[in-house]
Amino acid sequence: MSDRSDAMTAEVVSEPTPPDRPKGRPAWAAVAEWVGLAVIAVLLAFLVQRFLFQAFYIPSRSMEPTLEVGDRVLVNKLSYRLHDVRRGDVVVFVAPEAQQTPDIDDFVKRVIALPGETIQFRGGRVLINGQELEEPYLPDEVQGLTVIDQPPPGCAQTTEQPDVSCTIPPGSVFVMGDNRTQSKDGRFFGPVPQDDVVGRVFLHVWPPTITWVYLAGVLLALVVAYLAVRALVRRRRRVPPSDHDDSNSPTTATIRATRSQ
């Protein structure tokens, strides 16, 4: 009997406890992960467009050759929260109410004069505070063709000057298109309030059929969101190791019971 008990004890000791089989991942968990990823990506895209960058389409020839019909541009909406509008900036702004159409709510033009400055038009040239403005961005065929017949609306006319002039009121800027003979700009509707400026054009995106930079930003946000969600899910699924009391293990209990026989 003793020999048989020893054999049983040896057999029990040598038998390992089978490990727990890993459970398969539920299908709903994968679906929930991708749904959450899509929601985060859409939210990030909305925040980017609302507060940082926005794509615009160029519908007219007013900024040729800088911007062609059909071009798309990316506008930085944060720039003028960090610094003032600068001369020479190409900006997008809310079109004056009288100039809006069912298809066009915003204009894109170049900033020519700043608040408090006096802009004059003399012999097809532009003067700022009496000094001729150099405009290297203008195509050769329109150099010297900036004409105007009467002071723009909203301007304080300087009566002692023989030329048409306009003193820009505080908080406004004067804008014109680079294609001076084909642009309906500040010469027609006057200075633009800076509060109506949406942002500064900082990137000319091509091709016109897809805003690839904007798309790249959304894809990057998608990848970042995916990695973040995946890391969070894995962290929650990971169970920290715990100390086991060998005295309570099934193998030890069986050995003790066998020996007691």
C-alpha positions as CSV (number, residue, x, y, z in Angstrom):
1,M,0.0,0.0,0.0
2,S,2.9,2.3,0.8
3,D,4.5,1.7,-2.6
4,R,1.3,2.5,-4.3
5,S,0.8,5.7,-2.4
6,D,4.3,6.9,-3.2
7,A,3.7,6.2,-6.9
8,M,0.4,8.2,-6.8
9,T,2.3,11.1,-5.1
10,A,5.0,11.1,-7.7
11,E,2.4,11.1,-10.4
12,V,0.6,14.1,-9.0
13,V,3.7,16.1,-8.4
14,S,4.9,15.6,-11.9
15,E,1.6,16.8,-13.5
16,P,1.7,20.6,-14.2
17,T,-1.3,22.8,-13.9
18,P,-2.7,23.5,-17.4
19,P,-2.4,27.2,-18.2
20,D,-5.5,29.2,-19.0
21,R,-6.2,29.5,-22.7
22,P,-6.3,33.0,-24.0
23,K,-9.8,34.1,-24.8
24,G,-10.5,35.4,-28.4
25,R,-11.1,39.1,-28.9
26,P,-14.9,39.8,-29.2
27,A,-16.0,41.2,-32.6
28,W,-17.8,44.1,-30.9
29,A,-14.5,45.3,-29.4
30,A,-12.9,45.7,-32.9
31,V,-16.0,47.5,-34.2
32,A,-16.0,49.8,-31.2
33,E,-12.3,50.6,-31.6
34,W,-12.8,51.6,-35.3
35,V,-16.0,53.6,-34.5
36,G,-14.1,55.5,-31.8
37,L,-11.2,56.1,-34.2
38,A,-13.5,57.5,-36.8
39,V,-15.2,59.8,-34.3
40,I,-11.9,61.2,-33.1
41,A,-10.6,61.7,-36.7
42,V,-13.8,63.7,-37.6
43,L,-13.5,65.7,-34.5
44,L,-9.9,66.6,-35.1
45,A,-10.7,67.5,-38.7
46,F,-13.5,69.8,-37.6
47,L,-11.2,71.5,-35.0
48,V,-8.5,72.0,-37.5
49,Q,-10.8,73.6,-40.1
50,R,-12.6,75.7,-37.5
51,F,-9.6,77.2,-35.7
52,L,-6.4,76.5,-37.6
53,F,-6.6,75.9,-41.4
54,Q,-9.2,76.0,-44.1
55,A,-9.1,75.3,-47.8
56,F,-10.6,77.8,-50.3
57,Y,-11.3,77.6,-54.0
58,I,-10.3,80.4,-56.4
59,P,-13.3,81.2,-58.8
60,S,-12.1,84.3,-60.6
61,R,-9.1,85.9,-62.4
62,S,-8.7,88.7,-59.9
63,M,-5.4,87.4,-58.5
64,E,-3.7,86.2,-61.7
65,P,-1.0,85.2,-62.1
66,T,-0.4,84.6,-58.4
67,L,-3.5,82.5,-58.2
68,E,-5.3,81.0,-61.2
69,V,-8.9,80.1,-61.7
70,G,-9.5,76.7,-60.1
71,D,-6.6,76.8,-57.7
72,R,-7.0,75.8,-54.1
73,V,-5.3,77.6,-51.3
74,L,-4.8,76.8,-47.6
75,V,-5.6,79.7,-45.2
76,N,-4.0,80.0,-41.8
77,K,-6.7,81.3,-39.5
78,L,-4.4,81.6,-36.5
79,S,-1.9,84.1,-38.0
80,Y,-3.6,87.3,-37.1
81,R,-4.3,86.2,-33.6
82,L,-0.5,86.3,-33.2
83,H,0.4,89.4,-35.2
84,D,-1.2,92.2,-37.1
85,V,-2.1,92.1,-40.8
86,R,1.0,93.0,-42.9
87,R,1.3,94.8,-46.2
88,G,1.6,92.3,-49.1
89,D,-0.2,89.5,-47.4
90,V,-2.7,87.6,-49.5
91,V,-5.8,87.3,-47.4
92,V,-9.3,85.7,-47.5
93,F,-12.0,87.9,-46.1
94,V,-15.8,88.0,-45.9
95,A,-17.0,89.7,-49.1
96,P,-18.9,93.0,-48.6
97,E,-22.6,92.3,-48.5
98,A,-23.3,94.1,-51.8
99,Q,-20.6,92.0,-53.5
100,Q,-21.8,88.6,-52.3
101,T,-23.5,86.1,-54.7
102,P,-25.2,82.7,-54.0
103,D,-21.9,81.0,-54.9
104,I,-19.3,83.5,-53.4
105,D,-19.2,84.5,-49.8
106,D,-15.5,85.3,-49.5
107,F,-12.9,87.2,-51.5
108,V,-9.1,86.7,-51.8
109,K,-7.0,89.8,-52.3
110,R,-3.7,91.4,-51.4
111,V,-3.3,93.8,-48.5
112,I,-2.0,97.2,-49.9
113,A,-2.6,99.8,-47.2
114,L,-2.8,99.5,-43.4
115,P,-4.8,101.3,-40.8
116,G,-4.2,105.1,-40.6
117,E,-2.2,105.1,-43.9
118,T,-3.2,107.2,-46.9
119,I,-3.3,105.5,-50.3
120,Q,-3.1,107.6,-53.5
121,F,-3.6,106.7,-57.1
122,R,-1.5,108.7,-59.5
123,G,-0.9,108.0,-63.2
124,G,-1.7,104.3,-62.8
125,R,0.7,104.0,-59.8
126,V,0.0,103.4,-56.1
127,L,1.5,105.7,-53.4
128,I,1.4,105.0,-49.7
129,N,1.8,108.2,-47.6
130,G,3.2,110.0,-50.6
131,Q,5.8,107.2,-51.4
132,E,5.4,105.1,-54.5
133,L,4.7,101.5,-53.7
134,E,6.9,98.8,-55.3
135,E,4.8,95.9,-56.4
136,P,7.0,93.2,-57.8
137,Y,4.2,90.7,-57.6
138,L,2.3,92.4,-60.4
139,P,2.6,91.0,-63.9
140,D,4.4,93.3,-66.4
141,E,1.3,93.8,-68.5
142,V,-0.6,95.5,-65.6
143,Q,2.3,97.5,-64.1
144,G,1.1,101.2,-64.1
145,L,-2.5,100.3,-64.8
146,T,-4.0,100.7,-61.3
147,V,-6.7,103.3,-62.1
148,I,-9.6,104.7,-60.1
149,D,-12.2,107.4,-60.9
150,Q,-13.4,108.4,-57.5
151,P,-12.6,107.9,-53.8
152,P,-13.7,104.4,-52.6
153,P,-16.7,104.2,-50.2
154,G,-15.7,104.6,-46.6
155,C,-12.6,106.6,-47.2
156,A,-11.7,110.0,-45.9
157,Q,-10.8,112.1,-49.0
158,T,-7.7,114.3,-48.6
159,T,-9.0,117.4,-50.4
160,E,-5.7,119.1,-50.8
161,Q,-4.3,116.3,-53.0
162,P,-5.2,116.4,-56.7
163,D,-5.1,112.6,-57.0
164,V,-7.8,110.3,-55.8
165,S,-6.8,109.2,-52.3
166,C,-8.1,107.4,-49.3
167,T,-7.2,107.5,-45.6
168,I,-7.7,104.0,-44.2
169,P,-9.8,104.1,-41.0
170,P,-8.6,102.4,-37.8
171,G,-9.2,98.7,-37.7
172,S,-9.4,98.3,-41.5
173,V,-7.1,97.5,-44.4
174,F,-7.2,98.3,-48.1
175,V,-7.0,95.3,-50.5
176,M,-6.6,94.9,-54.2
177,G,-6.2,92.0,-56.7
178,D,-3.0,91.4,-58.5
179,N,-4.8,91.5,-61.8
180,R,-5.7,95.1,-61.5
181,T,-7.7,95.4,-64.8
182,Q,-9.9,92.4,-63.9
183,S,-10.3,92.8,-60.1
184,K,-13.3,94.2,-58.2
185,D,-11.5,95.2,-55.0
186,G,-11.1,98.0,-52.5
187,R,-11.3,100.6,-55.3
188,F,-15.0,99.6,-55.6
189,F,-16.0,98.6,-52.0
190,G,-13.5,100.5,-49.9
191,P,-11.5,99.4,-46.8
192,V,-12.2,96.0,-45.3
193,P,-12.6,95.7,-41.5
194,Q,-9.9,93.5,-40.0
195,D,-12.6,91.5,-38.2
196,D,-13.8,90.3,-41.6
197,V,-10.4,88.8,-42.4
198,V,-10.6,85.0,-42.2
199,G,-6.9,84.4,-42.5
200,R,-3.7,84.6,-44.5
201,V,-3.1,82.4,-47.6
202,F,0.1,80.6,-46.8
203,L,0.0,77.6,-49.1
204,H,-0.9,77.2,-52.8
205,V,-2.3,73.7,-53.0
206,W,-2.1,71.7,-56.2
207,P,-3.8,69.9,-58.1
208,P,-7.1,71.8,-57.8
209,T,-9.2,68.6,-57.7
210,I,-7.9,67.6,-54.3
211,T,-6.6,69.5,-51.3
212,W,-3.7,67.1,-50.7
213,V,-2.2,69.0,-47.7
214,Y,-5.6,69.1,-45.9
215,L,-6.1,65.4,-46.7
216,A,-2.6,64.6,-45.4
217,G,-3.4,66.4,-42.2
218,V,-6.6,64.3,-41.7
219,L,-4.8,61.1,-42.5
220,L,-2.0,62.0,-40.0
221,A,-4.6,62.8,-37.4
222,L,-6.3,59.4,-38.2
223,V,-3.0,57.5,-37.6
224,V,-2.3,59.3,-34.4
225,A,-5.8,58.7,-33.1
226,Y,-5.6,55.0,-34.0
227,L,-2.3,54.5,-32.2
228,A,-3.6,56.3,-29.2
229,V,-6.8,54.3,-29.0
230,R,-5.0,51.1,-29.6
231,A,-2.4,51.8,-26.9
232,L,-5.3,52.6,-24.5
233,V,-7.1,49.4,-25.3
234,R,-4.0,47.3,-24.8
235,R,-3.2,48.9,-21.5
236,R,-6.7,48.2,-20.2
237,R,-6.6,44.6,-21.3
238,R,-3.2,44.0,-19.6
239,V,-3.7,42.3,-16.2
240,P,-0.9,43.1,-13.7
241,P,0.8,40.0,-12.2
242,S,-0.3,39.1,-8.7
243,D,1.4,37.1,-6.0
244,H,0.1,33.5,-5.7
245,D,0.2,31.6,-2.5
246,D,1.5,28.1,-3.4
247,S,-0.2,26.6,-0.4
248,N,-3.6,27.3,-2.0
249,S,-2.7,25.9,-5.5
250,P,-4.6,22.7,-6.6
251,T,-1.4,20.7,-7.1
252,T,-0.1,21.4,-3.5
253,A,-3.5,20.5,-2.1
254,T,-3.7,17.2,-4.0
255,I,-0.2,16.3,-2.8
256,R,-1.0,16.9,0.8
257,A,-4.2,14.8,0.5
258,T,-2.3,12.0,-1.1
259,R,0.4,12.0,1.6
260,S,-2.2,12.0,4.3
261,Q,-3.4,8.7,3.1
